[in-house]
Structure formats: C-alpha cells, structure tokens
Amino acid sequence: MFQTLKNAWKVPELKKKLLFTLLIVLLYRLGAQIPVPYAGAAYVSGISQLSEGFLGYLNLMSGSAFSQATLFALSVSPYITASIVVQLLTVAIPALERWSKDGEEGKKKINLLTRIITIVLALVTSYGYMNIVSSYGLLTATGFFQKAVVVACYCAGAAIIMWMAEKINEHGIGNGISIILFVNILSGGFNMVSAVWDMIVNNDNLVVGILLGVLSIAITLAVTVLVVLVTNSERRIPIQYAKRVVGRKMYGGQNTNLPIKINMSGVMPIIFASSIVSIPATFAAFFPKVGWLRAVTNFLGYDSWVYLVINIILIIAFSYFYIMISFNPVEVANNIKNNGGAIPGVRTGKPTVDFINKILGKITFIGAIFLCFVAGFPMLVNMISGGNLAGLAFGGNSLLIVVGVALETVRELEAQITMRNYKGFLD
C-alpha cells in the first residue's frame, strides 16, 4: 500500500488528486471543530452525555463532532440515507430506473434528487438533534429564534459535507463519502486507545485490567486480519470463449473467469440494519422527556440481546436484498452468451442463470455470516464482559469501513497508475 502511494505521488496528475483530497479532508476536520451559535456549552460538557449508547455510534461516525455539537455534527448520515433511499427507489420506480440508464443526463437528475432528499433529511435530523442538545441543557438560549439558528447551522453543515463529498468524487481519489467516513473513524482512534488505557488503569484489579486490554487489542487485530482476508476473497466462475473467424483473423478461444466477491455488498447491509433497528432509540433521543420512549430505548439498546438478534436477522436479510438489486444474473448470462462464451459443463441460457444464482446464493450466505460476525461479535464480547469492553461495541463496523475504504482506494490508485504507465505498441 505504501509503495502504491509512493508511486502515485510521482505522477503529477495523481499527485494533484491526492493533494486535493487531503485539502478537502483538512477543511472537513476544521469544520468539525467550529462551534454552532448558542451551543458552545456542548463543546465542553456534551462529550460524556452525547457519546453513550446509540448516540456513541453516531458520534463515532461523525469523528466526535456529534458529541461536541459542532457545525458538522450530522456528518454524512443524511447524505448516506438519501443515497440509500434513491438507490432503493431506482429499483422500485421505472422512471428513476430509466434515469439511471440515461448516461450523464440521467446521472445529473438522480444526483439532484439525492441532494433534495439530503436537505429534507438534514432538516428533520437537525430539529431532532437540536432537541437532544436542548434537553441536556447544552444550549445557552432556548428561544424560537435561537433554536432556528441552530437547526439552520446543522442543515448548512450537512449541505457543505455533501458538496465536499461530491468534489472528492470529481477531482480527488476514492469515493467522497467513504473517504470522509474513513477520516472520521480514524480521528476517533485516539479516543478508543484512551478508553482501553483507562480500562487498564482504572480497574480495581491491575492484572484483570491488563488482561482486558490485551484481549481488546487481540480481538481488534484478529478482526482486522479477517476483514482483509474476506474483503480480498472471491469465487471465480470459469468461462470459456469459442473461437471465431472474422476475415483473416481468429478471435476467441480464451479461458477466463467471472469473479464474484465473498463480501460483494460491503458494509451496506450493516448500515441498513443499524439504521432500521436504531429508529426507536433515535426517535426516543429526539424526545427525551417521554417516559415510555425511554423504556423502548432501554429494551432496544445497543447493549441488549434483543438489539443483537434483530440486527443479525436484518443484516442477513439486507445482504440478500442488496445483492438482488445490484447483481443481475440474467444480464450477466446474456453478456456471456452474446460474446460467444459459456461456463464449462453448463448450457447457455436459463441453465447458466440457474448456475450463477446457485453460486451467488452460497456466496451471499457466507458474506452475510461474515458481516454478522464482524458486527455482532464485538457487541457479544461487550455484553459478556458486563460493559468492560464497551469500546469494542462498534469496533467491527468501524474496522470493516476503514479496511474496505483503504483497499478500494489503493486499488483505484493502482488502476490509474497502470493506465498511465501502459505505453502500448506505438512506443
């Protein structure tokens, strides 16, 4: 990876893209430290109150901006949710499906729709977040005008983040949203290290504290290795192309393969599942004075068995759903047939589709079990330890995002380096 970065730095065009991405990241981190008017007290006293339970997950995804009630407190959550909604609507609504196939013009329409939904979600989320901050007494003034200013600032922050992500997509390296999430999680790495250190130092039994610290580090390293191995793993379906004679030349006769990644859906099923199962807790956080909502929050808290079971079921369901909307076996089989190819031992047409579906079902199940392990194992360890390993509760999700973004970015850099260094037969 470091060699790839070194080689990319030597290419002037890639160097500009890397510097542009670093500039956007720097601006984002600066924005994450800008306090919002009338919420300055949250910067000092809100960290301990707005970083517990499910709010801790939102705080991790925002790079601690959520707990400090700064300008970028909402982080990329509205934009990610809007992108997911548009992606699902594209499958369900024929007009949006036509837009997705209309090339650049259709892409512009879909991007515009995503931006509109992002602003609407940011407005709703800003109002809820303002209620959370106000309920903890972190606003210096609680008038209608002051609250409106706070909501407007959070909406503006979400819009700026959306703009930054799109600029990275246009002029930088990697996916903008993924890069911002990557930076947010890394920025919280020091807090996780501090939590492990406090767990060792503040434990009544020093030996037990040291064992818990070593166990946390060992689990983190083991999950990291597992994520890297599974992320790079793929099932290759062999494809053989028949020979064709066109004029005086012979084409085809090649043996290649169709690679299907074990974890094709990436972290999306975890994001989908976490978003749905946390709706009651989020809604209760928006209205903290309602007693029965607090009871629901405790019942579906991130450290409860109910949350763990529902989360695992939803991860498996969304793994199959995401593959269903992102991978079309019929289209793949038709492309293989139209190019004169076939899977050895399998007839073209419907038998090929059935064969790909069978392989895809097994791969999806393995990927879903992997995602359940990555998301659920740290929570399980935390519950068994009685909360002593709370820093691991969302560690699996974070590691999956960090490793996935790092590997994808390195692959993109390698592809662009190869493309620019390929001389061709003219040279």
C-alpha positions as CSV (number, residue, x, y, z in Angstrom):
1,M,0.0,0.0,0.0
2,F,2.7,2.5,0.9
3,Q,4.6,1.6,-2.3
4,T,1.4,2.4,-4.3
5,L,1.1,5.8,-2.6
6,K,4.8,6.5,-3.3
7,N,4.4,5.6,-7.0
8,A,1.2,7.7,-7.2
9,W,3.0,10.7,-5.7
10,K,5.4,10.6,-8.6
11,V,2.6,11.0,-11.2
12,P,1.8,14.7,-11.4
13,E,-1.9,14.2,-12.1
14,L,-2.4,11.7,-9.3
15,K,-0.4,14.0,-7.0
16,K,-2.8,16.8,-7.7
17,K,-5.7,14.5,-6.9
18,L,-4.2,13.3,-3.7
19,L,-3.4,16.9,-2.6
20,F,-7.0,17.9,-3.4
21,T,-8.4,15.0,-1.4
22,L,-6.1,15.9,1.6
23,L,-7.3,19.6,1.3
24,I,-11.0,18.6,1.5
25,V,-10.2,16.3,4.4
26,L,-8.4,19.1,6.2
27,L,-11.3,21.5,5.6
28,Y,-13.8,18.9,6.9
29,R,-11.8,18.4,10.1
30,L,-11.7,22.2,10.6
31,G,-15.4,22.4,10.1
32,A,-15.9,19.6,12.6
33,Q,-14.3,21.9,15.3
34,I,-16.4,25.0,14.6
35,P,-19.0,25.5,17.4
36,V,-22.5,26.4,16.5
37,P,-24.1,29.6,17.9
38,Y,-25.9,29.1,21.2
39,A,-24.5,25.6,21.5
40,G,-21.0,26.4,22.7
41,A,-21.5,24.8,26.1
42,A,-21.9,21.4,24.3
43,Y,-18.2,21.6,23.3
44,V,-17.2,21.5,26.9
45,S,-19.8,19.4,28.7
46,G,-21.5,17.4,26.0
47,I,-18.9,14.8,25.3
48,S,-19.8,12.5,28.1
49,Q,-23.6,12.8,27.6
50,L,-23.8,12.7,23.8
51,S,-21.4,9.7,23.3
52,E,-23.3,7.0,25.2
53,G,-25.5,4.2,23.8
54,F,-26.6,4.5,20.2
55,L,-25.5,8.2,20.3
56,G,-22.0,6.8,20.6
57,Y,-22.3,5.2,17.2
58,L,-23.4,8.5,15.6
59,N,-20.6,10.2,17.5
60,L,-18.1,7.7,16.1
61,M,-19.4,8.1,12.5
62,S,-19.0,11.9,12.8
63,G,-15.5,12.0,14.2
64,S,-16.7,13.2,17.7
65,A,-18.4,16.2,16.1
66,F,-21.8,14.8,17.3
67,S,-20.8,14.9,21.0
68,Q,-19.4,18.4,20.6
69,A,-22.4,19.8,18.8
70,T,-20.2,21.5,16.2
71,L,-21.1,22.5,12.6
72,F,-20.6,19.1,11.1
73,A,-22.4,17.2,13.9
74,L,-24.8,15.4,11.5
75,S,-21.8,14.2,9.5
76,V,-22.6,12.2,6.4
77,S,-25.7,10.5,7.8
78,P,-28.3,12.5,5.9
79,Y,-26.3,12.0,2.6
80,I,-25.9,8.3,3.1
81,T,-29.5,7.8,4.0
82,A,-30.6,9.8,0.9
83,S,-28.3,7.8,-1.3
84,I,-29.8,4.6,0.1
85,V,-33.3,5.8,-0.4
86,V,-32.7,6.9,-4.0
87,Q,-31.0,3.6,-4.8
88,L,-34.0,1.6,-3.5
89,L,-36.4,3.9,-5.4
90,T,-34.4,3.4,-8.6
91,V,-35.3,-0.3,-8.4
92,A,-39.0,0.3,-7.5
93,I,-39.8,3.2,-9.7
94,P,-39.5,2.7,-13.5
95,A,-38.9,6.4,-14.2
96,L,-35.9,6.5,-11.9
97,E,-34.6,3.3,-13.5
98,R,-34.7,5.0,-16.9
99,W,-32.8,7.9,-15.4
100,S,-30.1,5.6,-14.2
101,K,-29.7,4.2,-17.7
102,D,-29.7,7.6,-19.5
103,G,-26.0,8.3,-19.1
104,E,-24.7,11.6,-17.9
105,E,-28.0,13.4,-18.2
106,G,-29.8,10.8,-16.1
107,K,-27.0,10.8,-13.5
108,K,-27.5,14.6,-13.1
109,K,-31.2,14.1,-12.4
110,I,-30.5,11.3,-9.8
111,N,-27.8,13.5,-8.1
112,L,-30.3,16.4,-7.9
113,L,-32.9,14.1,-6.4
114,T,-30.3,12.8,-3.9
115,R,-29.4,16.4,-2.9
116,I,-33.1,17.4,-2.3
117,I,-33.7,14.3,-0.1
118,T,-30.5,15.0,1.7
119,I,-31.6,18.5,2.6
120,V,-35.1,17.3,3.8
121,L,-33.5,14.6,5.9
122,A,-31.0,17.1,7.3
123,L,-33.8,19.4,8.3
124,V,-35.6,16.7,10.2
125,T,-32.5,15.4,11.8
126,S,-31.3,18.9,12.7
127,Y,-34.6,19.5,14.6
128,G,-34.3,16.2,16.4
129,Y,-30.6,16.8,17.3
130,M,-31.5,20.3,18.5
131,N,-34.0,18.8,20.9
132,I,-31.3,16.4,22.2
133,V,-28.8,19.2,22.8
134,S,-31.6,21.3,24.4
135,S,-32.8,18.5,26.7
136,Y,-29.3,18.1,28.1
137,G,-29.1,21.8,28.8
138,L,-26.3,22.5,26.4
139,L,-28.0,25.5,24.7
140,T,-27.1,28.9,26.0
141,A,-30.5,30.2,24.9
142,T,-33.7,28.3,24.2
143,G,-35.9,30.9,22.3
144,F,-37.5,30.1,19.0
145,F,-35.0,32.3,17.1
146,Q,-32.0,30.7,18.7
147,K,-33.3,27.2,18.0
148,A,-34.0,28.1,14.4
149,V,-30.4,29.3,14.1
150,V,-29.1,26.1,15.5
151,V,-31.2,24.0,13.1
152,A,-30.2,26.2,10.1
153,C,-26.5,25.8,11.0
154,Y,-26.7,22.0,11.2
155,C,-28.6,21.9,7.8
156,A,-25.9,24.1,6.3
157,G,-23.2,21.8,7.7
158,A,-24.9,18.7,6.1
159,A,-25.0,20.6,2.8
160,I,-21.4,21.5,3.0
161,I,-20.4,17.9,3.7
162,M,-22.5,16.8,0.7
163,W,-20.6,19.3,-1.5
164,M,-17.2,18.2,-0.2
165,A,-18.0,14.5,-0.9
166,E,-19.1,15.3,-4.5
167,K,-15.9,17.4,-5.1
168,I,-13.8,14.4,-4.0
169,N,-15.7,12.3,-6.4
170,E,-15.0,14.8,-9.2
171,H,-11.4,15.9,-8.6
172,G,-10.0,13.6,-5.9
173,I,-9.2,10.0,-5.2
174,G,-11.8,7.5,-4.0
175,N,-15.4,7.8,-3.0
176,G,-16.1,11.1,-1.2
177,I,-18.5,9.7,1.4
178,S,-16.2,6.7,2.1
179,I,-13.2,9.0,2.5
180,I,-15.0,11.2,5.0
181,L,-16.2,8.2,7.0
182,F,-12.7,6.8,6.9
183,V,-11.2,10.0,8.3
184,N,-14.0,10.3,11.0
185,I,-13.3,6.8,12.3
186,L,-9.5,7.3,12.3
187,S,-9.9,10.6,14.2
188,G,-11.7,8.6,16.9
189,G,-8.9,6.1,17.1
190,F,-7.2,8.1,19.9
191,N,-10.4,8.1,21.9
192,M,-10.6,4.3,21.6
193,V,-7.0,3.9,22.7
194,S,-7.7,6.2,25.6
195,A,-10.7,4.1,26.6
196,V,-8.6,0.9,26.6
197,W,-5.9,2.7,28.7
198,D,-8.5,4.0,31.2
199,M,-9.9,0.5,31.4
200,I,-6.5,-0.9,32.4
201,V,-5.6,1.9,34.8
202,N,-9.0,2.4,36.5
203,N,-9.7,-1.3,37.0
204,D,-9.7,-2.4,40.7
205,N,-7.5,-5.4,39.8
206,L,-4.5,-4.3,37.7
207,V,-4.0,-7.8,36.4
208,V,-7.6,-8.1,35.2
209,G,-7.3,-4.6,33.6
210,I,-4.1,-5.7,31.7
211,L,-5.8,-8.9,30.5
212,L,-8.8,-6.9,29.3
213,G,-6.6,-4.5,27.5
214,V,-4.6,-7.3,25.8
215,L,-7.9,-9.0,24.9
216,S,-9.2,-5.8,23.3
217,I,-6.0,-5.5,21.2
218,A,-6.0,-9.2,20.3
219,I,-9.7,-9.1,19.2
220,T,-9.1,-5.9,17.1
221,L,-6.1,-7.4,15.3
222,A,-7.9,-10.7,14.7
223,V,-10.9,-9.0,13.2
224,T,-8.7,-6.7,11.1
225,V,-6.9,-9.7,9.6
226,L,-10.3,-11.5,9.0
227,V,-11.7,-8.4,7.3
228,V,-8.7,-8.1,5.0
229,L,-8.8,-11.8,4.0
230,V,-12.6,-11.8,3.3
231,T,-12.6,-8.5,1.5
232,N,-10.0,-9.8,-0.9
233,S,-11.6,-13.2,-1.3
234,E,-13.6,-14.1,-4.4
235,R,-15.2,-17.1,-6.1
236,R,-14.1,-17.4,-9.7
237,I,-16.6,-19.0,-12.2
238,P,-14.6,-20.3,-15.2
239,I,-15.7,-19.1,-18.7
240,Q,-14.6,-20.4,-22.0
241,Y,-15.0,-18.5,-25.2
242,A,-15.4,-20.2,-28.5
243,K,-13.1,-19.5,-31.5
244,R,-14.5,-17.2,-34.2
245,V,-13.0,-16.4,-37.6
246,V,-13.6,-12.8,-38.7
247,G,-12.0,-12.1,-42.1
248,R,-8.5,-13.4,-41.9
249,K,-8.2,-13.3,-38.1
250,M,-9.3,-15.7,-35.5
251,Y,-10.8,-14.4,-32.3
252,G,-11.7,-16.1,-29.0
253,G,-10.6,-19.4,-27.8
254,Q,-9.7,-17.9,-24.4
255,N,-10.3,-19.2,-20.9
256,T,-11.2,-16.5,-18.4
257,N,-13.3,-16.3,-15.2
258,L,-16.2,-14.3,-13.7
259,P,-15.0,-13.1,-10.2
260,I,-17.7,-12.9,-7.5
261,K,-16.5,-11.3,-4.3
262,I,-17.3,-13.0,-1.0
263,N,-18.4,-9.7,0.6
264,M,-19.9,-8.1,-2.5
265,S,-22.3,-5.9,-0.6
266,G,-19.6,-4.4,1.6
267,V,-20.7,-2.6,4.7
268,M,-24.1,-1.6,3.3
269,P,-26.2,-4.4,5.0
270,I,-24.8,-3.3,8.3
271,I,-25.6,0.3,7.6
272,F,-29.1,-0.6,6.5
273,A,-29.7,-2.9,9.5
274,S,-28.3,-0.5,12.1
275,S,-30.4,2.4,10.7
276,I,-33.6,0.4,11.0
277,V,-33.1,-1.2,14.4
278,S,-31.9,2.1,15.8
279,I,-35.0,4.0,14.7
280,P,-36.8,3.6,18.1
281,A,-33.7,4.7,20.0
282,T,-33.1,7.7,17.7
283,F,-36.7,8.7,17.9
284,A,-36.6,8.4,21.7
285,A,-33.5,10.5,21.8
286,F,-35.3,13.3,19.9
287,F,-38.0,13.4,22.6
288,P,-36.1,12.5,25.8
289,K,-38.9,13.6,28.2
290,V,-41.3,10.9,27.1
291,G,-41.1,8.1,29.6
292,W,-42.3,5.1,27.5
293,L,-39.8,6.0,24.8
294,R,-37.0,5.7,27.3
295,A,-38.3,2.3,28.2
296,V,-38.2,1.3,24.5
297,T,-34.7,2.7,24.2
298,N,-33.5,0.5,27.2
299,F,-35.2,-2.5,25.6
300,L,-33.6,-2.0,22.2
301,G,-30.4,-0.5,23.5
302,Y,-27.2,-1.4,21.6
303,D,-26.0,-3.4,24.5
304,S,-29.2,-5.6,24.7
305,W,-29.7,-9.1,23.4
306,V,-32.8,-8.0,21.5
307,Y,-30.8,-5.4,19.6
308,L,-28.2,-8.0,18.7
309,V,-30.6,-10.6,17.5
310,I,-32.7,-8.2,15.4
311,N,-29.6,-6.6,14.0
312,I,-28.2,-10.0,12.9
313,I,-31.5,-11.0,11.2
314,L,-31.7,-7.7,9.4
315,I,-28.1,-8.0,8.2
316,I,-28.8,-11.4,6.6
317,A,-32.0,-10.1,5.0
318,F,-30.3,-7.0,3.6
319,S,-27.3,-8.9,2.4
320,Y,-29.6,-10.9,0.0
321,F,-31.7,-7.8,-0.8
322,Y,-28.6,-5.7,-1.7
323,I,-27.2,-8.5,-4.0
324,M,-30.6,-8.8,-5.6
325,I,-30.7,-5.2,-6.6
326,S,-27.0,-4.8,-7.5
327,F,-26.3,-8.0,-9.4
328,N,-28.4,-9.3,-12.3
329,P,-27.6,-13.0,-13.2
330,V,-29.8,-12.8,-16.3
331,E,-27.9,-9.8,-17.7
332,V,-24.5,-11.5,-16.9
333,A,-25.6,-14.7,-18.6
334,N,-26.7,-12.8,-21.6
335,N,-23.4,-10.9,-21.9
336,I,-21.5,-14.2,-21.7
337,K,-23.7,-15.7,-24.4
338,N,-23.5,-12.7,-26.7
339,N,-19.7,-12.7,-26.5
340,G,-19.6,-16.3,-27.5
341,G,-18.7,-17.6,-24.1
342,A,-20.0,-20.4,-21.9
343,I,-19.4,-21.9,-18.5
344,P,-17.8,-25.4,-19.0
345,G,-20.4,-28.1,-18.4
346,V,-23.3,-25.7,-18.3
347,R,-25.6,-24.9,-21.2
348,T,-26.2,-21.3,-22.2
349,G,-29.5,-19.6,-21.4
350,K,-31.5,-20.5,-18.3
351,P,-29.1,-23.2,-17.1
352,T,-26.4,-20.6,-16.9
353,V,-28.7,-18.2,-15.0
354,D,-29.6,-21.0,-12.6
355,F,-25.9,-22.0,-12.1
356,I,-24.9,-18.3,-11.3
357,N,-27.9,-18.0,-9.0
358,K,-26.8,-21.1,-7.1
359,I,-23.2,-19.9,-6.7
360,L,-24.5,-16.4,-5.8
361,G,-26.8,-17.8,-3.1
362,K,-23.9,-19.7,-1.4
363,I,-21.5,-16.7,-1.7
364,T,-24.2,-14.3,-0.3
365,F,-24.8,-16.6,2.7
366,I,-21.1,-16.8,3.5
367,G,-20.8,-13.0,3.2
368,A,-23.8,-12.4,5.4
369,I,-22.4,-14.7,8.1
370,F,-19.2,-12.8,7.9
371,L,-21.0,-9.4,8.3
372,C,-23.0,-10.8,11.3
373,F,-19.7,-11.9,12.9
374,V,-18.0,-8.6,12.3
375,A,-20.9,-6.6,13.6
376,G,-22.2,-8.9,16.3
377,F,-19.0,-10.4,17.9
378,P,-17.7,-7.2,19.4
379,M,-21.2,-6.5,20.9
380,L,-21.4,-10.0,22.2
381,V,-18.0,-9.7,23.9
382,N,-19.0,-6.4,25.4
383,M,-22.2,-7.9,26.8
384,I,-20.4,-10.9,28.2
385,S,-17.8,-8.7,29.9
386,G,-20.5,-6.6,31.5
387,G,-19.7,-3.4,29.6
388,N,-15.9,-3.6,30.4
389,L,-15.1,-3.7,26.7
390,A,-17.6,-1.0,25.6
391,G,-15.0,0.4,23.2
392,L,-15.4,-2.7,21.1
393,A,-19.2,-2.4,20.7
394,F,-18.9,-0.8,17.2
395,G,-15.4,-1.8,16.5
396,G,-16.3,-4.4,13.9
397,N,-18.3,-1.9,11.8
398,S,-15.5,0.6,12.0
399,L,-12.8,-1.8,11.0
400,L,-14.9,-3.0,8.1
401,I,-15.3,0.5,6.8
402,V,-11.7,1.5,7.4
403,V,-10.2,-1.6,5.8
404,G,-12.7,-1.6,2.9
405,V,-12.1,2.1,2.1
406,A,-8.3,1.7,2.3
407,L,-8.3,-1.3,0.0
408,E,-10.7,0.3,-2.6
409,T,-8.6,3.5,-2.6
410,V,-5.4,1.6,-3.1
411,R,-7.0,-0.4,-6.0
412,E,-8.1,2.8,-7.7
413,L,-4.7,4.3,-7.4
414,E,-3.1,1.1,-8.8
415,A,-5.5,1.1,-11.7
416,Q,-4.8,4.7,-12.5
417,I,-1.0,4.2,-12.2
418,T,-1.3,1.2,-14.6
419,M,-3.4,3.1,-17.1
420,R,-0.9,6.0,-17.2
421,N,2.2,3.8,-17.3
422,Y,0.9,1.5,-20.1
423,K,2.8,2.6,-23.2
424,G,1.1,0.4,-25.9
425,F,2.6,-0.8,-29.2
426,L,3.2,2.6,-30.6
427,D,6.1,3.2,-28.1
